[in-house]
Amino acid sequence: MGRQVLITDDTAFMRMTLKNILEKNGYQVVGEAEDGQVAVDKYMELRPDLVTMDITMPRMDGITAIKKI
């Protein structure tokens, strides 16, 4: 099993693209988030090894989410 990743992006297409790239390279995508608040919540629940983070998103931007994580 590869390292666990949480993908965060408000665009479904980008989440799918990142997921395909990561899985082809041995990573296990354990969750996806569409905004920063969901990312923080899922991080606390899943505790992945790595989080990808979009910067500009609704509700909570990526910079704020990373600070909370």
Backbone as CSV, one residue per row, in Angstrom:
resi,resn,N_x,N_y,N_z,CA_x,CA_y,CA_z,C_x,C_y,C_z
1,MET,0.849,-1.175,0.000,0.000,0.000,0.000,0.898,1.243,0.000
2,GLY,0.563,2.206,-0.874,1.337,3.438,-0.974,0.935,4.437,0.084
3,ARG,1.592,5.554,0.051,1.254,6.637,0.975,-0.160,7.133,0.721
4,GLN,-0.831,7.525,1.781,-2.216,7.963,1.686,-2.292,9.460,1.414
5,VAL,-3.194,9.831,0.470,-3.301,11.216,0.022,-4.748,11.695,0.100
6,LEU,-4.904,12.952,0.501,-6.179,13.661,0.442,-6.038,14.728,-0.638
7,ILE,-6.927,14.713,-1.628,-6.891,15.678,-2.728,-7.924,16.767,-2.463
8,THR,-7.487,18.031,-2.558,-8.393,19.155,-2.341,-8.369,20.090,-3.542
9,ASP,-9.525,20.229,-4.183,-9.690,21.158,-5.305,-11.178,21.357,-5.512
10,ASP,-11.577,22.580,-5.853,-13.000,22.842,-6.064,-13.480,22.384,-7.434
11,THR,-12.581,21.937,-8.296,-12.942,21.472,-9.628,-12.858,19.946,-9.675
12,ALA,-13.979,19.299,-9.962,-14.022,17.832,-10.003,-13.042,17.268,-11.028
13,PHE,-12.904,17.936,-12.165,-11.985,17.470,-13.200,-10.547,17.432,-12.682
14,MET,-10.148,18.449,-11.935,-8.782,18.492,-11.407,-8.575,17.423,-10.342
15,ARG,-9.576,17.191,-9.507,-9.464,16.115,-8.509,-9.282,14.772,-9.199
16,MET,-10.046,14.540,-10.264,-9.954,13.283,-11.004,-8.578,13.149,-11.660
17,THR,-8.083,14.232,-12.246,-6.772,14.211,-12.894,-5.671,13.903,-11.884
18,LEU,-5.685,14.596,-10.752,-4.684,14.351,-9.715,-4.778,12.925,-9.179
19,LYS,-5.990,12.442,-8.988,-6.185,11.081,-8.493,-5.572,10.065,-9.448
20,ASN,-5.815,10.234,-10.744,-5.254,9.308,-11.738,-3.733,9.327,-11.716
21,ILE,-3.140,10.509,-11.667,-1.679,10.640,-11.640,-1.107,9.988,-10.387
22,LEU,-1.695,10.302,-9.244,-1.175,9.774,-7.983,-1.304,8.258,-7.901
23,GLU,-2.466,7.719,-8.289,-2.661,6.268,-8.214,-1.734,5.525,-9.166
24,LYS,-1.465,6.085,-10.329,-0.533,5.461,-11.273,0.887,5.425,-10.718
25,ASN,1.164,6.283,-9.751,2.500,6.350,-9.160,2.562,5.753,-7.756
26,GLY,1.589,4.917,-7.428,1.652,4.139,-6.203,1.053,4.757,-4.957
27,TYR,0.384,5.901,-5.092,-0.256,6.535,-3.939,-1.679,6.009,-3.780
28,GLN,-2.169,6.015,-2.566,-3.543,5.616,-2.279,-4.337,6.876,-1.938
29,VAL,-5.300,7.229,-2.783,-6.139,8.401,-2.521,-7.243,7.968,-1.562
30,VAL,-7.197,8.506,-0.344,-8.147,8.102,0.696,-9.320,9.061,0.828
31,GLY,-9.226,10.226,0.174,-10.323,11.177,0.252,-10.152,12.322,-0.714
32,GLU,-11.274,12.995,-0.959,-11.304,14.180,-1.805,-12.127,15.247,-1.111
33,ALA,-11.721,16.504,-1.297,-12.438,17.630,-0.694,-12.624,18.718,-1.737
34,GLU,-13.791,19.356,-1.712,-14.111,20.390,-2.696,-13.868,21.807,-2.201
35,ASP,-13.528,21.952,-0.937,-13.154,23.267,-0.409,-12.300,23.078,0.840
36,GLY,-11.739,24.178,1.319,-10.818,24.116,2.438,-11.419,23.576,3.718
37,GLN,-12.664,23.934,4.018,-13.292,23.456,5.252,-13.471,21.948,5.230
38,VAL,-13.911,21.419,4.092,-14.058,19.963,3.961,-12.683,19.293,4.086
39,ALA,-11.654,19.920,3.529,-10.299,19.371,3.618,-9.835,19.275,5.067
40,VAL,-10.067,20.312,5.850,-9.674,20.306,7.261,-10.416,19.187,7.994
41,ASP,-11.721,19.092,7.764,-12.528,18.054,8.423,-12.049,16.651,8.041
42,LYS,-11.811,16.446,6.743,-11.371,15.114,6.289,-9.960,14.801,6.763
43,TYR,-9.108,15.817,6.827,-7.755,15.583,7.344,-7.823,15.079,8.788
44,MET,-8.638,15.721,9.596,-8.762,15.327,11.002,-9.303,13.900,11.134
45,GLU,-10.169,13.520,10.208,-10.753,12.179,10.233,-9.795,11.122,9.688
46,LEU,-9.162,11.389,8.554,-8.389,10.386,7.823,-6.895,10.364,8.148
47,ARG,-6.337,11.501,8.559,-4.910,11.637,8.852,-4.019,11.077,7.730
48,PRO,-4.185,11.590,6.499,-3.363,11.103,5.387,-1.910,11.548,5.536
49,ASP,-1.023,10.903,4.778,0.395,11.257,4.775,0.660,12.544,3.992
50,LEU,-0.200,12.832,3.022,0.002,13.956,2.115,-1.341,14.590,1.772
51,VAL,-1.369,15.915,1.635,-2.573,16.634,1.217,-2.200,17.533,0.041
52,THR,-2.924,17.398,-1.078,-2.771,18.373,-2.157,-3.814,19.450,-1.907
53,MET,-3.456,20.709,-2.188,-4.350,21.803,-1.828,-4.393,22.861,-2.918
54,ASP,-5.594,23.119,-3.426,-5.826,24.251,-4.315,-5.765,25.513,-3.450
55,ILE,-5.398,26.621,-4.038,-5.297,27.866,-3.270,-6.628,28.612,-3.249
56,THR,-7.232,28.811,-4.409,-8.459,29.598,-4.520,-9.672,28.666,-4.561
57,MET,-10.463,28.687,-3.481,-11.662,27.850,-3.388,-12.728,28.602,-2.595
58,PRO,-13.990,28.195,-2.760,-15.059,28.818,-1.971,-14.987,28.379,-0.502
59,ARG,-15.728,29.072,0.337,-15.827,28.835,1.783,-14.529,29.069,2.525
60,MET,-13.490,28.313,2.212,-12.198,28.498,2.870,-11.100,28.249,1.840
61,ASP,-10.189,29.218,1.695,-9.118,29.058,0.707,-8.068,28.067,1.216
62,GLY,-7.201,27.656,0.313,-6.207,26.640,0.632,-5.184,27.075,1.664
63,ILE,-4.791,28.336,1.651,-3.800,28.825,2.618,-4.356,28.737,4.037
64,THR,-5.592,29.167,4.217,-6.235,29.091,5.534,-6.385,27.646,5.978
65,ALA,-6.771,26.775,5.038,-6.941,25.357,5.368,-5.628,24.732,5.817
66,ILE,-4.541,25.034,5.115,-3.240,24.475,5.491,-2.834,24.959,6.883
67,LYS,-3.085,26.207,7.187,-2.766,26.731,8.524,-3.551,25.977,9.598
68,LYS,-4.821,25.645,9.315,-5.636,24.921,10.292,-5.184,23.476,10.438
69,ILE,-4.750,22.903,9.323,-4.257,21.523,9.361,-2.962,21.471,10.140
